[in-house]
Amino acid sequence: MYTTFIHAFLTPWKTQQKEARALAKQKKRRLKKKYRVLRGIYAAVVAVAAVIVIGYGVYKVAVPAPEMKPAAANATQEEEVAPGMEQGSHTRREQTYTFLLACPDQVSGNADAIMLVTYDVPNQKIGMLSVPRDTLVDESSPKINSSLHGGIENLQDVVSDLVGYPIDFYITIDLDGFVELVDAVGGVEFDVPVEMYYSDPTQDLNIFFQPGMQHLDGQAAMEVCRFRKNGDGTGYPLGDIQRSETVRNLMVTVAKKLVSNIGKLDQFVDIFQRNIETNLSGTDITWFVTKAIGVNLSTGVTGGALPGDGNTTYRGTSYCYELEPAESLTMINQLVNPYTTSLTPEDVNFFQVNDANGRGMRADASMFKTAETEDGSAGTGSADTSVRDPEYD
């Protein structure tokens, strides 16, 4: 009977113990399963991180820096010269690229605007230099804007010969593309520098602006860029020098708006693809975009225009823009020279008209001497960027 009592007492306790052990095993299995899930998530995160790191490494390898052209003296050599290596009498600064920007006139086929850009990637600096469209050159048509009739590569060669260094890439943009691009960012706020009133029914062009800050949509921005003079001949006091400055400032303003609307990148790319001609590859564009987003457009961009005389006549062609040799060379060296050393009078090709007989000639070393040099107080190439006779047609 005692045994029966003990068995009756222990049986429920043993049952409870079994149930407790079973419950503990069940909890343990659940914890193991939970830990397996957490380990799986952790492993996935690590894997994704590894893919990002490896992918970035692959990108750095798969998207190399674009190639730069060798100096003009070595332009015919087939062997590529690495960035930063000696090239003729000059050395290219590493990852400092040169560009030619041109906008064709839809009526004449000439270049309506010509601009040189140099991008110093390591220092995140951009230099912009406007080339007046009527700049005198030693070509069958003496104004540089007509060189576009031979194609953008022909214009690239003529401009490169003028400034004395190779141009790596060219970009031409159609005016319709410019209008569409400005509209895509919602227009821009811009300070119109002078009163503008000009009408040309043959081009369906009607330009009417008062000076001052105002909102410009795409069409208005295009009209401000195209304006040269008013119907009565007035306009920019400094002629094409000031016009070039307006175009350059408007381009920087649009660029700032593009950066602030980077969410529309796909739309911008579509506009560019439909409206530009360039020798930049898709890989080149990708590389430059990833670098250029680091440029401070307020402090990292400098600009100017080649100074000269817009009233020169050569071989019956009036209003040619004859560059002022010393000041123009200084501007090139200050803003767009891609070399580690300064360009010299021997590097550039500034075409001049001989006042005595009206014949054309390449500017020689004596023409690069300024008044200060003649007095023995300064060297070739004054920092003064004033123009001699700025009136420009």
One Martini backbone bead per residue (centre of mass of N, CA, C, O) as a GRO file, in nm:
protein
  393
    1MET     BB    1   0.058   0.063  -0.021
    2TYR     BB    2   0.301   0.247  -0.005
    3THR     BB    3   0.384   0.201  -0.299
    4THR     BB    4   0.126   0.309  -0.422
    5PHE     BB    5   0.157   0.595  -0.309
    6ILE     BB    6   0.425   0.673  -0.439
    7HIS     BB    7   0.336   0.628  -0.734
    8ALA     BB    8   0.103   0.831  -0.722
    9PHE     BB    9   0.294   1.076  -0.657
   10LEU     BB   10   0.518   1.051  -0.895
   11THR     BB   11   0.371   1.042  -1.163
   12PRO     BB   12   0.296   1.345  -1.200
   13TRP     BB   13   0.587   1.452  -1.171
   14LYS     BB   14   0.707   1.303  -1.418
   15THR     BB   15   0.518   1.429  -1.617
   16GLN     BB   16   0.607   1.721  -1.570
   17GLN     BB   17   0.903   1.675  -1.646
   18LYS     BB   18   0.856   1.587  -1.935
   19GLU     BB   19   0.708   1.844  -2.021
   20ALA     BB   20   0.940   2.036  -1.954
   21ARG     BB   21   1.150   1.910  -2.143
   22ALA     BB   22   0.986   1.941  -2.402
   23LEU     BB   23   0.956   2.250  -2.385
   24ALA     BB   24   1.260   2.311  -2.387
   25LYS     BB   25   1.320   2.183  -2.662
   26GLN     BB   26   1.125   2.363  -2.821
   27LYS     BB   27   1.260   2.632  -2.753
   28LYS     BB   28   1.540   2.557  -2.866
   29ARG     BB   29   1.447   2.514  -3.156
   30ARG     BB   30   1.341   2.801  -3.196
   31LEU     BB   31   1.607   2.947  -3.139
   32LYS     BB   32   1.769   2.814  -3.363
   33LYS     BB   33   1.590   2.915  -3.591
   34LYS     BB   34   1.626   3.216  -3.528
   35TYR     BB   35   1.937   3.218  -3.557
   36ARG     BB   36   1.938   3.124  -3.849
   37VAL     BB   37   1.791   3.371  -3.958
   38LEU     BB   38   1.992   3.583  -3.855
   39ARG     BB   39   2.235   3.464  -4.000
   40GLY     BB   40   2.113   3.500  -4.282
   41ILE     BB   41   2.084   3.806  -4.273
   42TYR     BB   42   2.380   3.870  -4.214
   43ALA     BB   43   2.490   3.730  -4.465
   44ALA     BB   44   2.338   3.909  -4.665
   45VAL     BB   45   2.460   4.178  -4.583
   46VAL     BB   46   2.751   4.099  -4.635
   47ALA     BB   47   2.708   4.029  -4.932
   48VAL     BB   48   2.612   4.308  -5.025
   49ALA     BB   49   2.862   4.461  -4.931
   50ALA     BB   50   3.056   4.302  -5.108
   51VAL     BB   51   2.928   4.378  -5.377
   52ILE     BB   52   2.972   4.682  -5.352
   53VAL     BB   53   3.278   4.678  -5.319
   54ILE     BB   54   3.340   4.511  -5.570
   55GLY     BB   55   3.182   4.687  -5.770
   56TYR     BB   56   3.352   4.941  -5.726
   57GLY     BB   57   3.616   4.811  -5.810
   58VAL     BB   58   3.521   4.737  -6.094
   59TYR     BB   59   3.452   5.023  -6.182
   60LYS     BB   60   3.740   5.139  -6.153
   61VAL     BB   61   3.839   4.938  -6.375
   62ALA     BB   62   3.607   4.956  -6.604
   63VAL     BB   63   3.629   5.288  -6.556
   64PRO     BB   64   3.839   5.462  -6.702
   65ALA     BB   65   4.020   5.708  -6.779
   66PRO     BB   66   4.035   5.915  -7.011
   67GLU     BB   67   4.197   6.007  -7.285
   68MET     BB   68   4.473   6.199  -7.384
   69LYS     BB   69   4.617   6.414  -7.581
   70PRO     BB   70   4.880   6.496  -7.734
   71ALA     BB   71   5.086   6.700  -7.833
   72ALA     BB   72   5.120   6.859  -8.129
   73ALA     BB   73   5.415   6.753  -8.188
   74ASN     BB   74   5.282   6.435  -8.144
   75ALA     BB   75   5.016   6.383  -8.319
   76THR     BB   76   5.146   6.155  -8.530
   77GLN     BB   77   5.173   5.958  -8.320
   78GLU     BB   78   5.080   5.631  -8.230
   79GLU     BB   79   5.180   5.652  -7.957
   80GLU     BB   80   5.081   5.660  -7.646
   81VAL     BB   81   5.047   5.906  -7.386
   82ALA     BB   82   5.072   5.938  -7.071
   83PRO     BB   83   4.965   6.090  -6.816
   84GLY     BB   84   5.229   6.318  -6.724
   85MET     BB   85   5.396   6.310  -6.972
   86GLU     BB   86   5.610   6.374  -7.205
   87GLN     BB   87   5.528   6.635  -7.470
   88GLY     BB   88   5.755   6.757  -7.603
   89SER     BB   89   5.762   7.082  -7.450
   90HIS     BB   90   5.530   6.940  -7.280
   91THR     BB   91   5.312   6.875  -6.988
   92ARG     BB   92   5.056   6.703  -6.885
   93ARG     BB   93   4.815   6.720  -6.675
   94GLU     BB   94   4.669   6.521  -6.470
   95GLN     BB   95   4.350   6.495  -6.543
   96THR     BB   96   4.342   6.726  -6.785
   97TYR     BB   97   4.076   6.843  -6.973
   98THR     BB   98   3.961   6.907  -7.312
   99PHE     BB   99   3.715   7.137  -7.462
  100LEU     BB  100   3.459   7.175  -7.722
  101LEU     BB  101   3.213   7.428  -7.762
  102ALA     BB  102   2.920   7.423  -7.983
  103CYS     BB  103   2.687   7.643  -8.168
  104PRO     BB  104   2.478   7.626  -8.421
  105ASP     BB  105   2.352   7.792  -8.684
  106GLN     BB  106   2.045   7.738  -8.836
  107VAL     BB  107   2.102   7.915  -9.098
  108SER     BB  108   2.427   7.931  -9.174
  109GLY     BB  109   2.619   7.701  -9.012
  110ASN     BB  110   2.758   7.842  -8.814
  111ALA     BB  111   2.916   7.937  -8.531
  112ASP     BB  112   2.761   8.100  -8.263
  113ALA     BB  113   2.940   7.934  -8.047
  114ILE     BB  114   3.266   7.940  -7.870
  115MET     BB  115   3.419   7.700  -7.637
  116LEU     BB  116   3.654   7.657  -7.382
  117VAL     BB  117   3.743   7.364  -7.179
  118THR     BB  118   3.890   7.296  -6.852
  119TYR     BB  119   3.942   6.988  -6.656
  120ASP     BB  120   4.049   6.960  -6.319
  121VAL     BB  121   4.008   6.691  -6.137
  122PRO     BB  122   4.188   6.691  -5.875
  123ASN     BB  123   4.093   7.018  -5.825
  124GLN     BB  124   3.808   7.095  -5.924
  125LYS     BB  125   3.853   7.265  -6.207
  126ILE     BB  126   3.710   7.527  -6.422
  127GLY     BB  127   3.778   7.646  -6.752
  128MET     BB  128   3.662   7.935  -6.947
  129LEU     BB  129   3.679   8.015  -7.313
  130SER     BB  130   3.599   8.255  -7.532
  131VAL     BB  131   3.546   8.251  -7.889
  132PRO     BB  132   3.510   8.460  -8.113
  133ARG     BB  133   3.335   8.408  -8.407
  134ASP     BB  134   3.531   8.636  -8.576
  135THR     BB  135   3.794   8.516  -8.567
  136LEU     BB  136   4.102   8.538  -8.700
  137VAL     BB  137   4.202   8.323  -8.977
  138ASP     BB  138   4.400   8.092  -9.181
  139GLU     BB  139   4.154   8.078  -9.406
  140SER     BB  140   3.936   8.088  -9.659
  141SER     BB  141   3.769   8.174  -9.412
  142PRO     BB  142   3.853   8.422  -9.170
  143LYS     BB  143   3.628   8.304  -8.991
  144ILE     BB  144   3.592   8.067  -8.744
  145ASN     BB  145   3.283   7.989  -8.772
  146SER     BB  146   3.311   7.860  -9.071
  147SER     BB  147   3.460   7.586  -8.989
  148LEU     BB  148   3.192   7.415  -8.945
  149HIS     BB  149   3.144   7.334  -9.246
  150GLY     BB  150   3.373   7.096  -9.205
  151GLY     BB  151   3.307   7.034  -8.924
  152ILE     BB  152   3.382   6.973  -8.597
  153GLU     BB  153   3.674   6.867  -8.649
  154ASN     BB  154   3.768   7.117  -8.797
  155LEU     BB  155   3.721   7.317  -8.570
  156GLN     BB  156   3.905   7.175  -8.371
  157ASP     BB  157   4.169   7.220  -8.533
  158VAL     BB  158   4.160   7.532  -8.550
  159VAL     BB  159   4.149   7.590  -8.244
  160SER     BB  160   4.403   7.433  -8.166
  161ASP     BB  161   4.597   7.608  -8.339
  162LEU     BB  162   4.537   7.874  -8.196
  163VAL     BB  163   4.605   7.775  -7.875
  164GLY     BB  164   4.833   7.523  -7.862
  165TYR     BB  165   4.634   7.273  -7.799
  166PRO     BB  166   4.477   6.991  -7.735
  167ILE     BB  167   4.154   6.849  -7.809
  168ASP     BB  168   3.975   6.593  -7.678
  169PHE     BB  169   3.673   6.724  -7.687
  170TYR     BB  170   3.345   6.741  -7.838
  171ILE     BB  171   3.052   6.975  -7.837
  172THR     BB  172   2.726   6.982  -7.975
  173ILE     BB  173   2.432   7.199  -7.961
  174ASP     BB  174   2.115   7.229  -8.005
  175LEU     BB  175   1.886   7.473  -7.957
  176ASP     BB  176   1.646   7.285  -7.889
  177GLY     BB  177   1.798   7.143  -7.658
  178PHE     BB  178   1.836   7.390  -7.479
  179VAL     BB  179   1.541   7.455  -7.437
  180GLU     BB  180   1.461   7.178  -7.314
  181LEU     BB  181   1.659   7.186  -7.073
  182VAL     BB  182   1.553   7.441  -6.932
  183ASP     BB  183   1.261   7.337  -6.902
  184ALA     BB  184   1.335   7.080  -6.726
  185VAL     BB  185   1.427   7.292  -6.476
  186GLY     BB  186   1.219   7.548  -6.482
  187GLY     BB  187   1.425   7.735  -6.535
  188VAL     BB  188   1.581   8.066  -6.482
  189GLU     BB  189   1.772   8.293  -6.298
  190PHE     BB  190   1.853   8.613  -6.464
  191ASP     BB  191   2.094   8.870  -6.546
  192VAL     BB  192   2.029   9.103  -6.763
  193PRO     BB  193   2.263   9.337  -6.884
  194VAL     BB  194   2.080   9.439  -7.132
  195GLU     BB  195   1.914   9.581  -7.367
  196MET     BB  196   1.670   9.393  -7.578
  197TYR     BB  197   1.610   9.458  -7.941
  198TYR     BB  198   1.508   9.207  -8.179
  199SER     BB  199   1.415   9.145  -8.530
  200ASP     BB  200   1.361   8.826  -8.733
  201PRO     BB  201   1.146   8.684  -8.950
  202THR     BB  202   1.332   8.468  -9.096
  203GLN     BB  203   1.385   8.334  -8.783
  204ASP     BB  204   1.169   8.381  -8.573
  205LEU     BB  205   1.295   8.648  -8.417
  206ASN     BB  206   1.215   8.777  -8.076
  207ILE     BB  207   1.385   9.031  -7.888
  208PHE     BB  208   1.271   9.119  -7.543
  209PHE     BB  209   1.464   9.304  -7.298
  210GLN     BB  210   1.523   9.394  -6.979
  211PRO     BB  211   1.720   9.480  -6.747
  212GLY     BB  212   1.773   9.215  -6.520
  213MET     BB  213   1.614   9.018  -6.307
  214GLN     BB  214   1.491   8.697  -6.441
  215HIS     BB  215   1.276   8.472  -6.585
  216LEU     BB  216   1.382   8.183  -6.781
  217ASP     BB  217   1.309   8.011  -7.033
  218GLY     BB  218   1.413   7.842  -7.296
  219GLN     BB  219   1.352   8.059  -7.512
  220ALA     BB  220   1.474   8.301  -7.360
  221ALA     BB  221   1.760   8.187  -7.324
  222MET     BB  222   1.819   8.167  -7.627
  223GLU     BB  223   1.782   8.471  -7.691
  224VAL     BB  224   2.010   8.575  -7.509
  225CYS     BB  225   2.236   8.417  -7.653
  226ARG     BB  226   2.180   8.541  -7.953
  227PHE     BB  227   2.237   8.815  -7.879
  228ARG     BB  228   2.414   9.114  -8.023
  229LYS     BB  229   2.202   9.341  -8.135
  230ASN     BB  230   2.028   9.602  -8.211
  231GLY     BB  231   1.849   9.762  -8.452
  232ASP     BB  232   2.047  10.035  -8.398
  233GLY     BB  233   2.341   9.894  -8.293
  234THR     BB  234   2.308   9.846  -8.018
  235GLY     BB  235   2.433   9.714  -7.683
  236TYR     BB  236   2.717   9.596  -7.627
  237PRO     BB  237   2.986   9.778  -7.530
  238LEU     BB  238   3.192   9.504  -7.576
  239GLY     BB  239   3.050   9.318  -7.744
  240ASP     BB  240   3.154   8.993  -7.775
  241ILE     BB  241   3.277   8.983  -7.497
  242GLN     BB  242   3.002   9.022  -7.344
  243ARG     BB  243   2.843   8.804  -7.480
  244SER     BB  244   3.020   8.568  -7.382
  245GLU     BB  245   2.967   8.619  -7.083
  246THR     BB  246   2.664   8.565  -7.090
  247VAL     BB  247   2.674   8.275  -7.193
  248ARG     BB  248   2.852   8.164  -6.966
  249ASN     BB  249   2.667   8.242  -6.725
  250LEU     BB  250   2.420   8.083  -6.823
  251MET     BB  251   2.550   7.803  -6.822
  252VAL     BB  252   2.610   7.797  -6.517
  253THR     BB  253   2.317   7.833  -6.425
  254VAL     BB  254   2.213   7.573  -6.557
  255ALA     BB  255   2.408   7.377  -6.416
  256LYS     BB  256   2.302   7.429  -6.129
  257LYS     BB  257   2.013   7.327  -6.193
  258LEU     BB  258   2.090   7.041  -6.271
  259VAL     BB  259   2.215   6.956  -5.998
  260SER     BB  260   1.937   7.023  -5.834
  261ASN     BB  261   1.804   6.794  -6.062
  262ILE     BB  262   1.917   6.486  -6.048
  263GLY     BB  263   1.641   6.323  -6.065
  264LYS     BB  264   1.646   6.401  -6.397
  265LEU     BB  265   1.872   6.246  -6.547
  266ASP     BB  266   1.725   6.079  -6.765
  267GLN     BB  267   1.613   6.328  -6.913
  268PHE     BB  268   1.884   6.461  -6.979
  269VAL     BB  269   2.006   6.229  -7.141
  270ASP     BB  270   1.789   6.228  -7.361
  271ILE     BB  271   1.844   6.516  -7.463
  272PHE     BB  272   2.140   6.477  -7.537
  273GLN     BB  273   2.109   6.236  -7.738
  274ARG     BB  274   1.918   6.418  -7.941
  275ASN     BB  275   2.122   6.709  -7.944
  276ILE     BB  276   2.415   6.583  -7.969
  277GLU     BB  277   2.765   6.611  -8.062
  278THR     BB  278   3.016   6.353  -7.994
  279ASN     BB  279   3.334   6.185  -7.875
  280LEU     BB  280   3.197   6.077  -7.637
  281SER     BB  281   3.159   5.820  -7.448
  282GLY     BB  282   2.976   5.650  -7.225
  283THR     BB  283   3.219   5.606  -7.037
  284ASP     BB  284   3.313   5.897  -7.025
  285ILE     BB  285   3.056   6.021  -6.910
  286THR     BB  286   3.046   5.856  -6.653
  287TRP     BB  287   3.314   5.957  -6.539
  288PHE     BB  288   3.255   6.265  -6.540
  289VAL     BB  289   3.001   6.263  -6.363
  290THR     BB  290   3.138   6.143  -6.102
  291LYS     BB  291   3.329   6.400  -6.084
  292ALA     BB  292   3.156   6.673  -6.134
  293ILE     BB  293   2.979   6.670  -5.867
  294GLY     BB  294   3.238   6.807  -5.702
  295VAL     BB  295   3.184   7.081  -5.819
  296ASN     BB  296   3.205   7.419  -5.747
  297LEU     BB  297   3.011   7.650  -5.923
  298SER     BB  298   3.097   7.914  -5.752
  299THR     BB  299   3.439   7.853  -5.721
  300GLY     BB  300   3.536   7.636  -5.970
  301VAL     BB  301   3.468   7.873  -6.185
  302THR     BB  302   3.626   8.014  -6.473
  303GLY     BB  303   3.635   8.317  -6.693
  304GLY     BB  304   3.653   8.422  -7.050
  305ALA     BB  305   3.786   8.631  -7.321
  306LEU     BB  306   3.916   8.701  -7.613
  307PRO     BB  307   4.104   8.965  -7.699
  308GLY     BB  308   4.026   9.252  -7.930
  309ASP     BB  309   3.947   9.338  -8.279
  310GLY     BB  310   3.627   9.392  -8.459
  311ASN     BB  311   3.742   9.600  -8.721
  312THR     BB  312   3.864   9.403  -8.919
  313THR     BB  313   4.009   9.380  -9.249
  314TYR     BB  314   4.005   9.086  -9.480
  315ARG     BB  315   3.979   9.023  -9.798
  316GLY     BB  316   3.687   9.190  -9.777
  317THR     BB  317   3.643   9.117  -9.473
  318SER     BB  318   3.451   9.231  -9.229
  319TYR     BB  319   3.464   9.214  -8.890
  320CYS     BB  320   3.718   9.107  -8.780
  321TYR     BB  321   3.882   8.926  -8.508
  322GLU     BB  322   4.167   9.055  -8.368
  323LEU     BB  323   4.397   8.946  -8.175
  324GLU     BB  324   4.559   9.004  -7.874
  325PRO     BB  325   4.838   8.849  -7.808
  326ALA     BB  326   4.925   8.890  -7.506
  327GLU     BB  327   4.637   8.871  -7.373
  328SER     BB  328   4.552   8.598  -7.493
  329LEU     BB  329   4.780   8.426  -7.377
  330THR     BB  330   4.712   8.484  -7.084
  331MET     BB  331   4.426   8.362  -7.085
  332ILE     BB  332   4.504   8.076  -7.161
  333ASN     BB  333   4.696   8.022  -6.920
  334GLN     BB  334   4.484   8.087  -6.689
  335LEU     BB  335   4.227   7.890  -6.794
  336VAL     BB  336   4.320   7.630  -7.029
  337ASN     BB  337   4.589   7.519  -6.965
  338PRO     BB  338   4.709   7.168  -6.958
  339TYR     BB  339   4.984   7.247  -6.855
  340THR     BB  340   5.276   7.289  -6.649
  341THR     BB  341   5.336   7.501  -6.868
  342SER     BB  342   5.366   7.768  -7.053
  343LEU     BB  343   5.266   7.917  -7.314
  344THR     BB  344   5.386   8.033  -7.626
  345PRO     BB  345   5.419   8.206  -7.916
  346GLU     BB  346   5.499   7.932  -8.068
  347ASP     BB  347   5.223   7.774  -8.006
  348VAL     BB  348   5.057   7.984  -8.130
  349ASN     BB  349   4.789   8.117  -8.379
  350PHE     BB  350   4.791   8.452  -8.454
  351PHE     BB  351   4.619   8.629  -8.678
  352GLN     BB  352   4.740   8.902  -8.882
  353VAL     BB  353   4.735   9.241  -8.994
  354ASN     BB  354   4.907   9.432  -9.204
  355ASP     BB  355   4.903   9.774  -9.203
  356ALA     BB  356   5.073   9.833  -9.466
  357ASN     BB  357   4.943   9.580  -9.680
  358GLY     BB  358   4.704   9.372  -9.568
  359ARG     BB  359   4.845   9.126  -9.481
  360GLY     BB  360   4.885   8.812  -9.363
  361MET     BB  361   4.998   8.694  -9.028
  362ARG     BB  362   5.188   8.557  -8.800
  363ALA     BB  363   5.252   8.607  -8.490
  364ASP     BB  364   5.518   8.738  -8.343
  365ALA     BB  365   5.711   8.802  -8.073
  366SER     BB  366   5.682   9.119  -8.092
  367MET     BB  367   5.355   9.113  -8.053
  368PHE     BB  368   5.385   9.018  -7.731
  369LYS     BB  369   5.465   9.297  -7.659
  370THR     BB  370   5.434   9.526  -7.427
  371ALA     BB  371   5.458   9.830  -7.292
  372GLU     BB  372   5.616   9.727  -7.048
  373THR     BB  373   5.840   9.585  -7.208
  374GLU     BB  374   5.951   9.840  -7.354
  375ASP     BB  375   6.024   9.961  -7.057
  376GLY     BB  376   6.141   9.702  -6.885
  377SER     BB  377   5.892   9.591  -6.663
  378ALA     BB  378   5.801   9.340  -6.848
  379GLY     BB  379   5.668   9.067  -6.990
  380THR     BB  380   5.520   8.844  -7.170
  381GLY     BB  381   5.209   8.898  -7.104
  382SER     BB  382   4.963   9.059  -6.990
  383ALA     BB  383   4.705   9.089  -6.741
  384ASP     BB  384   4.569   9.270  -6.928
  385THR     BB  385   4.210   9.250  -7.071
  386SER     BB  386   4.183   9.461  -7.267
  387VAL     BB  387   4.053   9.637  -7.543
  388ARG     BB  388   4.096   9.827  -7.820
  389ASP     BB  389   3.827   9.767  -8.022
  390PRO     BB  390   3.507   9.657  -7.924
  391GLU     BB  391   3.350   9.679  -8.166
  392TYR     BB  392   3.069   9.467  -8.269
  393ASP     BB  393   2.882   9.278  -8.516
   0.00000   0.00000   0.00000
